[in-house]
Amino acid sequence: MRARLHDSIWGVVAWIAGIIFVFPVIWMVLTSFKQENVAATNPPSWFFAPTLAQYTQVFDRNITPFLLNSLMASIFSTILVVLLATPAAYALSLRPVAKWSDALFFFISTKMMPVVAAFLPVYLLVKHLGMLDNIWTMVILYTSMNLPLAVWMMRSFLLEVPREVLEAGEVDGAGLLTSIRKIVLPIVSPGLAATALICFIFAWNEFFLAVNLTATNSGTSPIFLVGFISSEGAFLARLCAAATIVSLPVLIAGWVAQNKLVRGLSMGAVK
């Protein structure tokens, strides 16, 4: 009885914590179905007549190019990050190179400087190359932004691969590429999925570089959201509708990969 009571209490605590964390998202979705005058009331209105007018106005402002730009930048940068981080992490874990600890510190040291501190030389270089307002510029920058984190994450996952399995593969004649493709990747696929999803989310949500390096041709979803904040104030209901649409790709990706995500995030923590 005591054990059941203990489990029940922790279950209630978990539900309360989950509701607290998800409540802002629920409130955002509810506000998106309100009229602007109802969304601006204080105290907030809990009962209202739902409407799709805000979503209609969001699509009338042509949100599609911004979503496509975000998808392109996030997907391509995530693919590049995975392709570059996996062999790098392999060389720093299962086949450690000389001074691998220095290499790891170098990777993580690139995250210690604030983006704004390095922005001026990046801006001048991009301008000199004629790549302002270019989606491929964002792909390259998002790749460099997420690569250090991906290397560290993938290294922690690769350390969980039993070396005996690799040795058995070598005895059977498996080369380096065959070992990575047929032995290592199937074992660390949950960690790979977790790394890819986190990099996708970081690229999808990035705002500072996008707002300063893009304009009309390659503006991303966060740039579109800023358009609802003007000198007249924030159009709260319309902003929530746009934010709900922008959040859907990340929510769908997380829902599809939830099993591998949970396994991946726990791989490096449990021995």
C-alpha positions as CSV (number, residue, x, y, z in Angstrom):
1,M,0.0,0.0,0.0
2,R,2.8,2.4,0.9
3,A,4.5,1.7,-2.5
4,R,1.3,2.2,-4.4
5,L,0.6,5.5,-2.5
6,H,4.2,6.6,-3.3
7,D,3.7,5.9,-7.0
8,S,0.3,7.6,-7.1
9,I,1.7,10.8,-5.5
10,W,4.6,10.9,-8.0
11,G,2.1,10.3,-10.8
12,V,0.0,13.2,-9.7
13,V,3.2,15.4,-9.4
14,A,4.2,14.3,-13.0
15,W,0.7,15.2,-14.4
16,I,0.8,18.6,-12.7
17,A,4.3,19.4,-14.0
18,G,3.2,18.3,-17.5
19,I,0.1,20.5,-17.4
20,I,2.2,23.5,-16.2
21,F,4.7,23.0,-19.1
22,V,2.1,22.4,-21.8
23,F,-0.3,25.1,-20.6
24,P,1.3,28.0,-22.6
25,V,0.9,25.9,-25.8
26,I,-2.7,25.2,-25.0
27,W,-3.4,28.8,-24.3
28,M,-1.7,29.8,-27.6
29,V,-3.9,27.4,-29.5
30,L,-7.1,28.6,-27.7
31,T,-6.2,32.3,-28.4
32,S,-5.7,31.6,-32.1
33,F,-9.4,30.8,-32.3
34,K,-10.5,34.1,-30.7
35,Q,-11.3,37.5,-32.2
36,E,-8.7,40.2,-31.5
37,N,-11.0,42.1,-29.2
38,V,-11.7,39.0,-27.2
39,A,-8.0,38.0,-27.1
40,A,-7.0,41.4,-25.6
41,T,-9.4,41.3,-22.7
42,N,-8.1,41.5,-19.2
43,P,-8.8,39.2,-17.3
44,P,-8.7,36.7,-20.2
45,S,-11.9,35.3,-21.6
46,W,-12.3,31.5,-21.1
47,F,-15.6,31.2,-23.0
48,F,-15.8,32.6,-26.5
49,A,-17.2,31.8,-29.9
50,P,-14.4,30.1,-31.9
51,T,-13.5,31.4,-35.3
52,L,-11.0,30.6,-38.1
53,A,-10.7,34.2,-39.2
54,Q,-7.2,34.5,-37.8
55,Y,-5.9,31.5,-39.7
56,T,-7.5,32.9,-42.9
57,Q,-5.7,36.2,-42.4
58,V,-2.4,34.4,-41.7
59,F,-2.6,32.5,-45.0
60,D,-3.8,35.6,-46.8
61,R,-0.4,37.2,-45.8
62,N,1.3,34.3,-47.7
63,I,3.0,32.3,-44.9
64,T,3.9,29.5,-47.3
65,P,7.2,30.8,-48.6
66,F,8.4,31.4,-45.1
67,L,7.5,27.9,-44.0
68,L,9.2,26.4,-47.1
69,N,12.4,28.5,-46.4
70,S,12.4,27.2,-42.8
71,L,11.9,23.6,-43.9
72,M,14.6,23.8,-46.5
73,A,17.2,25.5,-44.2
74,S,16.3,23.2,-41.3
75,I,16.2,19.9,-43.2
76,F,19.3,20.5,-45.3
77,S,21.4,21.8,-42.4
78,T,20.3,18.8,-40.2
79,I,21.3,16.3,-43.0
80,L,24.7,18.0,-43.3
81,V,25.2,18.0,-39.5
82,V,24.4,14.3,-39.2
83,L,26.7,13.5,-42.2
84,L,29.6,15.5,-40.7
85,A,29.0,14.8,-37.0
86,T,28.8,11.0,-37.2
87,P,32.3,10.3,-38.6
88,A,33.8,13.0,-36.4
89,A,32.2,11.4,-33.3
90,Y,33.3,8.0,-34.5
91,A,36.9,9.2,-34.7
92,L,36.6,10.8,-31.2
93,S,35.0,7.7,-29.5
94,L,35.5,4.3,-31.0
95,R,38.6,5.1,-33.0
96,P,40.1,8.0,-30.9
97,V,42.6,10.1,-32.8
98,A,45.6,11.8,-31.3
99,K,44.7,14.6,-28.8
100,W,41.0,13.8,-29.1
101,S,40.3,15.7,-25.9
102,D,41.7,18.9,-27.4
103,A,39.5,18.3,-30.5
104,L,36.5,17.9,-28.3
105,F,37.3,21.1,-26.4
106,F,37.8,23.0,-29.7
107,F,34.3,21.9,-30.9
108,I,32.6,23.0,-27.7
109,S,34.6,26.2,-27.5
110,T,32.9,27.5,-30.6
111,K,29.7,27.6,-28.6
112,M,31.2,29.8,-25.9
113,M,31.2,33.0,-27.9
114,P,27.8,34.8,-28.2
115,V,26.5,34.9,-31.8
116,V,26.3,38.7,-31.7
117,A,30.0,38.9,-30.9
118,A,30.9,37.1,-34.2
119,F,28.2,38.5,-36.3
120,L,30.0,41.5,-37.8
121,P,32.8,39.4,-39.6
122,V,30.1,36.9,-40.7
123,Y,27.9,39.7,-42.1
124,L,30.8,41.3,-44.0
125,L,31.9,37.9,-45.4
126,V,28.4,37.0,-46.6
127,K,28.0,40.5,-48.1
128,H,31.3,40.3,-49.9
129,L,30.3,36.9,-51.4
130,G,27.0,38.3,-52.5
131,M,25.0,35.8,-50.5
132,L,22.8,38.1,-48.4
133,D,19.1,37.0,-48.5
134,N,20.2,33.5,-49.7
135,I,18.7,30.4,-48.2
136,W,22.0,28.5,-48.7
137,T,23.7,31.0,-46.5
138,M,21.3,30.0,-43.7
139,V,21.9,26.3,-44.4
140,I,25.7,26.8,-44.0
141,L,25.3,28.9,-40.8
142,Y,22.8,26.5,-39.2
143,T,25.1,23.6,-40.0
144,S,28.1,25.3,-38.3
145,M,25.9,26.4,-35.4
146,N,24.6,22.8,-34.6
147,L,27.7,20.8,-35.5
148,P,29.6,21.1,-32.2
149,L,26.5,20.0,-30.2
150,A,25.9,17.1,-32.6
151,V,29.5,15.9,-32.3
152,W,29.3,15.8,-28.5
153,M,25.9,14.1,-28.5
154,M,26.9,11.5,-31.1
155,R,30.1,10.8,-29.2
156,S,28.2,10.0,-26.0
157,F,25.9,7.6,-28.0
158,L,28.8,5.9,-29.8
159,L,30.6,5.2,-26.6
160,E,27.7,2.9,-25.8
161,V,28.5,0.6,-28.8
162,P,30.2,-2.6,-27.5
163,R,33.7,-2.9,-28.9
164,E,33.3,-6.6,-29.1
165,V,30.7,-6.2,-31.8
166,L,33.1,-4.1,-33.9
167,E,35.8,-6.6,-33.4
168,A,33.5,-9.5,-34.5
169,G,32.7,-7.5,-37.6
170,E,36.4,-7.0,-38.4
171,V,37.0,-10.7,-38.0
172,D,34.3,-11.3,-40.5
173,G,36.0,-9.0,-42.9
174,A,33.9,-5.8,-42.4
175,G,35.8,-2.6,-43.4
176,L,35.4,0.8,-41.9
177,L,32.4,1.9,-44.0
178,T,30.7,-1.4,-43.6
179,S,31.1,-1.4,-39.9
180,I,29.6,2.1,-39.6
181,R,26.7,1.3,-42.0
182,K,25.7,-2.1,-40.8
183,I,26.9,-2.3,-37.2
184,V,27.3,1.2,-35.6
185,L,24.4,3.1,-37.2
186,P,21.7,0.5,-36.4
187,I,22.8,0.4,-32.7
188,V,22.9,4.2,-32.3
189,S,19.9,5.0,-34.5
190,P,17.8,6.3,-31.5
191,G,20.7,8.6,-30.6
192,L,21.0,9.7,-34.2
193,A,17.3,10.5,-34.3
194,A,17.5,12.5,-31.1
195,T,20.5,14.5,-32.4
196,A,18.8,15.1,-35.7
197,L,15.6,16.3,-34.1
198,I,17.3,18.6,-31.7
199,C,19.4,20.1,-34.5
200,F,16.2,20.5,-36.6
201,I,14.4,22.3,-33.7
202,F,17.4,24.7,-33.1
203,A,17.6,25.5,-36.8
204,W,13.8,26.0,-37.1
205,N,13.7,28.4,-34.1
206,E,16.8,30.4,-35.0
207,F,16.0,34.1,-35.2
208,F,19.0,36.4,-34.8
209,L,20.9,35.3,-37.9
210,A,17.7,35.1,-40.0
211,V,16.5,38.6,-39.1
212,N,19.9,40.1,-40.0
213,L,20.8,38.1,-43.1
214,T,17.5,37.5,-44.9
215,A,14.9,39.8,-46.4
216,T,12.2,39.0,-48.9
217,N,13.6,36.0,-50.7
218,S,14.7,33.7,-47.9
219,G,12.9,34.9,-44.8
220,T,12.1,32.1,-42.3
221,S,9.1,31.4,-40.1
222,P,10.3,33.4,-37.1
223,I,10.7,36.5,-39.4
224,F,7.1,36.0,-40.5
225,L,5.9,36.1,-36.8
226,V,7.6,39.4,-36.2
227,G,5.4,41.0,-38.8
228,F,2.4,40.8,-36.4
229,I,4.1,43.2,-34.0
230,S,3.8,46.7,-35.2
231,S,3.6,50.3,-33.9
232,E,-0.1,49.7,-33.4
233,G,0.6,46.9,-31.0
234,A,0.6,43.1,-31.1
235,F,-2.2,41.4,-33.0
236,L,-2.3,38.7,-30.3
237,A,-4.9,36.3,-31.8
238,R,-3.4,36.5,-35.3
239,L,0.1,36.1,-33.8
240,C,-1.0,33.0,-31.9
241,A,-2.6,31.5,-35.1
242,A,0.7,32.0,-37.0
243,A,2.7,30.6,-34.1
244,T,0.5,27.5,-34.0
245,I,1.1,26.9,-37.7
246,V,4.8,27.5,-37.3
247,S,5.0,25.1,-34.4
248,L,3.2,22.2,-36.2
249,P,6.3,20.8,-38.1
250,V,8.3,20.6,-35.0
251,L,5.4,19.0,-33.0
252,I,4.8,16.5,-35.9
253,A,8.5,15.6,-36.1
254,G,8.7,15.1,-32.3
255,W,5.6,12.9,-32.3
256,V,6.8,10.8,-35.2
257,A,10.3,10.3,-33.6
258,Q,9.1,10.1,-29.9
259,N,10.1,6.5,-29.3
260,K,13.6,6.9,-30.7
261,L,13.9,10.3,-29.1
262,V,13.2,8.9,-25.6
263,R,15.6,6.0,-26.1
264,G,18.2,8.3,-27.7
265,L,18.2,10.9,-24.9
266,S,18.7,8.1,-22.3
267,M,21.4,6.2,-24.2
268,G,24.4,8.1,-22.9
269,A,23.0,8.4,-19.3
270,V,22.4,4.7,-18.4
271,K,25.3,2.3,-18.2
